[in-house]
Amino acid sequence: MLYTNLNHIETATQYHEALLNNANVMMICGRMGEYSIPVYRIVEALQKEYPQVKFFDMEYDNPELKFVENMFNDSHGANIPFLLYFINSEMVYHSWGIKTKNEIENIINQSIINTL
């Protein structure tokens, strides 16, 4: 279990429902570790600033969500957390590793907000 104030995705069904039921989605997949926790805290704060985007977290080690890790198999050197951005169930951007608040805001603005 991830100890965040984000909406939790724990099953593949919840993952697909989150995409089907929300037009604009940002997901973070990681662990409660030194690399992911700072990014979780940033994303928690950003969900208040972007009410038009629904924010979720997923636990990296959850075997039911292994397909998320597989999305990054071609990305050599990819580090958690993984950050996924969707519009109408279509992934419009993805990134990985530690990000600053400004970096994540820029991605949300360019990938989601500016396309609305």
N, C-alpha and C positions, 0 to 999 in steps of 0.2 A: 504494500500500500504506500502510495506517495502522500506525504504530509504537506499538502499545499491547499490553497483556497481556490483552486481551479476545479472545474468539473472533471470528474475522473472517468476514464474509459478503461474498462477491465476485460471486455470481451470483444471479439470480432463483430458481433451483432451490434454492440453499442457504438463501435467505430463507424459502421455503415449507417446506423440510425442518426448519429451526429451529423454526418454529411448530408443525409437525405432531409433532415429536419431543420437545417440551418443553411442560409445562403452563403454566409461568409464565416469561415472557420480557420482558426489557428490552433495547431496541436503541437505539443512538446512531448517528446519521448525521451526519458532518461532514468536516472537513479537518484536516490537521495545521497548524492556524493558531492565532492568538492567542485566538480565541473558543472553539474546540473543545478545545484541549489541556487547559485546566484542568478541563473537564467530564469528559474521558476519565480524567484522574488520579483524580477523585472516584469515578467509576464503577468503575475498577479496584479501589479500596479497598473499595467497597461490595459487590463480588462475594464478598469473603471474609466479610462480615457477613450476607449473605443467601444461604445455600447452596440454599434452596428456589427461587431465581430464577436462570435462566440468562441471562447477559449477553453481548451481541454488539455489534460495531461494523460500520459500513458506510461506505464512502467516498462522499461526496456527489457527486463528479465521475465516478463509474462509470456509463457509459451504460446498462449492463444493469440498474441499480437506479434509473433515472430515475423509475419509478413511485412511489418513496418521496417524491421532491420533489413530484410531482403531488398527493399526499395533502394537501399544505399550500398548494396554489394559492389556496384560498379564505381563507386566513389572512393578511390584509393585514399586511405588515410582518414576516412570519415570518423569523427569522434562524437560521442554523445555529449550533450543532448542533440537529438534530431529535431528540427523545426519544420513543420509542414504547413503550407498556406493553401486554402481552397476557396474557390468561388463556384457555387452550384455543383458541388461534389467533384469538381475538376481541380487537380493540383496545379496551382499556378506558379508556385515557387517552393523550393526546399533548401535548407541549409543545415549545417551541423556545427557543433563545437560551441565554445563560449562566445557570446555576443554581448555587446553593450546595449544599454537602453536605446541609444541613438541608432545603432545598427538595426535593431528589431523594429523600431518606429519607422525607419526609412523603408524597410522591407514591407511592412504592413501598408504604409502609404502608397508605395509604388505598385505593389502586387494586388492589393484589395481596394483600398479607399479611392485611388485615382481611376479605377475602372468602374466604379459605381455610377 
